[in-house]
Amino acid sequence: MTQAIQINEFGGPEVMKAVDVTVGEPGPGEVRVRHHASGLNFVDVYHRTGLYPNSLPLVLGTEGAGVVEAVGDGVMHLQIGDRVAYAGGPPGAYSQVRVMPAKTVVQLPDGIDFETGAAMMLKGLTAQYLLKKTLPQGGLQSGDFVLFHAAAGGVGLIACQWARDLGLQLIGTAGSDDKCRLALEHGAAHAINYRQEDFVALVKQITGGMGVKVVYDSIGKDTFEGSLDVLRPLGLMVSYGNASGPVPPVDLGRLKDKGSLHITRPTLFTHLSTRESTQAMADDLFEMVTSGRIKIRIDQRYPLTDVVQAHRDLEARKTTGCSVLLP
Ligand SMILES: NC(=O)c1ccc[n+]([C@@H]2O[C@H](COP(=O)([O-])OP(=O)(O)OC[C@H]3O[C@@H](n4cnc5c(N)ncnc54)[C@H](OP(=O)(O)O)[C@@H]3O)[C@@H](O)[C@H]2O)c1
């Protein structure tokens, strides 16, 4: 038996309960991982509320780091005792021990501790595929402006640093002046407190009226319209999250009116569909972190059993950077 955080119904943070669950042996293609830390992500909120469908009962959690305890048939890249980390697979990371498909599990370099591994996989791989693989027509060149919402959050602070490394001028939005300062300290070229200022007007001002080639928008309902307004003709709208609620149905004709815009609604999990793509993206992220070009900032640590408070803080916009849950 092991402790896990499970929901038996969809709802608010209070539906999460600590339970004892039985963890068996890994089947073919699976491993059993003993967690040293698990990551907290906004996608866990969507799983908890039922916005993203799953069957019940459900152990939440999509990111973790720990040690391999058992290996199923056919798993060639991992051995008992390996230090590992992962993003994705089916939910289940809010637990002391779990069995999961091995294909999204990678070895954690010696220079990266477990808490950092648990904090950075889902958020760091997301920043990777956004800034390097989800690009406007013609790609991005050094000096280009990009708009990145929630720039002081988990994905956001990693994206600020990665964009700086790529030579991009990231315009970050954040919900307070302190959060804006944090985004600037981590590499944003400009920061806008979008709870107090009109981000559309300011982005136009910063870009000399030109607008940006790409917007990375994880806020959804509250920012979608404004994000379309700051795109240049032929620009790309990357709607990759819904922290304020899902984007209502879009009239495609508006993309024509605003200058032949492109739009995509991506998910990290498409990019992690094979072991090879997962490893290649993880190697890129590990290189950025071990070389010190990206620092993973863990601003909140909670015991696993305090997960209700962790979700309350995340949804109340009280967190910055990454948060981890400790078993
Ligand atoms: N599609 C993908 O592949 C993918 C992968 C990973 C993450 N995501 C998305 O990326 C976003 C960031 O994820 P994260 O885990 O790093 O979370 P996070 O950015 O640390 O937290 C979410 C942030 O969203 C902002 N926000 C704006 N309006 C909000 C509202 N009404 N309620 C709550 N928060 C609001 C808050 O920052 P401010 O106070 O600064 O506004 C809050 O801190 C999430 O939307 C997540 O779903 C998508």
The ligand as an SDF file (V2000), in Angstrom:
LIG
                    3D

 48 52  0  0  0  0  0  0  0  0999 V2000
   -0.8830   22.9810  -23.7220 N   0  0  0  0  0  0  0  0  0  0  0  0
    0.2050   22.5980  -23.0780 C   0  0  0  0  0  0  0  0  0  0  0  0
    1.0170   21.8230  -23.6210 O   0  0  0  0  0  0  0  0  0  0  0  0
    0.4770   23.0960  -21.7010 C   0  0  0  0  0  0  0  0  0  0  0  0
    1.5180   22.5320  -20.9520 C   0  0  0  0  0  0  0  0  0  0  0  0
    1.8180   23.0850  -19.6960 C   0  0  0  0  0  0  0  0  0  0  0  0
    1.0760   24.1530  -19.2170 C   0  0  0  0  0  0  0  0  0  0  0  0
    0.0470   24.6420  -19.9630 N   0  0  0  0  0  0  0  0  0  0  0  0
   -0.7310   25.7970  -19.5020 C   0  0  0  0  0  0  0  0  0  0  0  0
    0.1860   26.8270  -19.2070 O   0  0  0  0  0  0  0  0  0  0  0  0
   -0.3270   27.6110  -18.1450 C   0  0  0  0  0  0  0  0  0  0  0  0
    0.7330   27.7390  -17.0850 C   0  0  0  0  0  0  0  0  0  0  0  0
    0.8560   26.5220  -16.3800 O   0  0  0  0  0  0  0  0  0  0  0  0
    1.6220   26.4760  -14.9960 P   0  0  0  0  0  0  0  0  0  0  0  0
    1.3690   25.1300  -14.4280 O   0  0  0  0  0  0  0  0  0  0  0  0
    3.0000   26.9570  -15.1960 O   0  0  0  0  0  0  0  0  0  0  0  0
    0.7940   27.5190  -14.1110 O   0  0  0  0  0  0  0  0  0  0  0  0
    1.2390   28.9790  -13.5890 P   0  0  0  0  0  0  0  0  0  0  0  0
    1.5810   29.8280  -14.7780 O   0  0  0  0  0  0  0  0  0  0  0  0
    2.2710   28.8290  -12.5520 O   0  0  0  0  0  0  0  0  0  0  0  0
   -0.1020   29.4730  -12.9390 O   0  0  0  0  0  0  0  0  0  0  0  0
   -1.1250   29.9850  -13.7350 C   0  0  0  0  0  0  0  0  0  0  0  0
   -1.0620   31.5030  -13.8200 C   0  0  0  0  0  0  0  0  0  0  0  0
   -2.0590   31.9600  -14.7090 O   0  0  0  0  0  0  0  0  0  0  0  0
   -2.3490   33.2900  -14.3910 C   0  0  0  0  0  0  0  0  0  0  0  0
   -3.7980   33.5330  -14.4270 N   0  0  0  0  0  0  0  0  0  0  0  0
   -4.4120   34.4810  -15.1680 C   0  0  0  0  0  0  0  0  0  0  0  0
   -5.7240   34.4560  -14.9690 N   0  0  0  0  0  0  0  0  0  0  0  0
   -5.9660   33.4920  -14.0690 C   0  0  0  0  0  0  0  0  0  0  0  0
   -7.1530   33.0190  -13.4390 C   0  0  0  0  0  0  0  0  0  0  0  0
   -8.3690   33.5380  -13.7270 N   0  0  0  0  0  0  0  0  0  0  0  0
   -7.0470   32.0360  -12.5270 N   0  0  0  0  0  0  0  0  0  0  0  0
   -5.8490   31.4900  -12.2390 C   0  0  0  0  0  0  0  0  0  0  0  0
   -4.6880   31.8920  -12.8110 N   0  0  0  0  0  0  0  0  0  0  0  0
   -4.7430   32.8910  -13.7220 C   0  0  0  0  0  0  0  0  0  0  0  0
   -1.7700   33.5740  -13.0030 C   0  0  0  0  0  0  0  0  0  0  0  0
   -0.6240   34.3980  -13.1730 O   0  0  0  0  0  0  0  0  0  0  0  0
   -0.7970   36.0210  -13.0810 P   0  0  0  0  0  0  0  0  0  0  0  0
   -1.2940   36.3280  -11.7100 O   0  0  0  0  0  0  0  0  0  0  0  0
    0.5550   36.5160  -13.3530 O   0  0  0  0  0  0  0  0  0  0  0  0
   -1.7980   36.3680  -14.1380 O   0  0  0  0  0  0  0  0  0  0  0  0
   -1.3590   32.2080  -12.4950 C   0  0  0  0  0  0  0  0  0  0  0  0
   -0.2620   32.2780  -11.6200 O   0  0  0  0  0  0  0  0  0  0  0  0
   -1.6230   26.9540  -17.6860 C   0  0  0  0  0  0  0  0  0  0  0  0
   -2.7160   27.5830  -18.3240 O   0  0  0  0  0  0  0  0  0  0  0  0
   -1.4640   25.5480  -18.2080 C   0  0  0  0  0  0  0  0  0  0  0  0
   -2.6660   24.9060  -18.4180 O   0  0  0  0  0  0  0  0  0  0  0  0
   -0.2610   24.1280  -21.1830 C   0  0  0  0  0  0  0  0  0  0  0  0
  1  2  1  0
  2  3  2  0
  2  4  1  0
  4  5  1  0
  4 48  2  0
  5  6  2  0
  6  7  1  0
  7  8  2  0
  8  9  1  0
  8 48  1  0
  9 10  1  0
  9 46  1  0
 10 11  1  0
 11 12  1  0
 11 44  1  0
 12 13  1  0
 13 14  1  0
 14 15  2  0
 14 16  1  0
 14 17  1  0
 17 18  1  0
 18 19  2  0
 18 20  1  0
 18 21  1  0
 21 22  1  0
 22 23  1  0
 23 24  1  0
 23 42  1  0
 24 25  1  0
 25 26  1  0
 25 36  1  0
 26 27  1  0
 26 35  1  0
 27 28  2  0
 28 29  1  0
 29 30  1  0
 29 35  2  0
 30 31  1  0
 30 32  2  0
 32 33  1  0
 33 34  2  0
 34 35  1  0
 36 37  1  0
 36 42  1  0
 37 38  1  0
 38 39  2  0
 38 40  1  0
 38 41  1  0
 42 43  1  0
 44 45  1  0
 44 46  1  0
 46 47  1  0
M  CHG  2   8   1  16  -1
M  END
$$$$
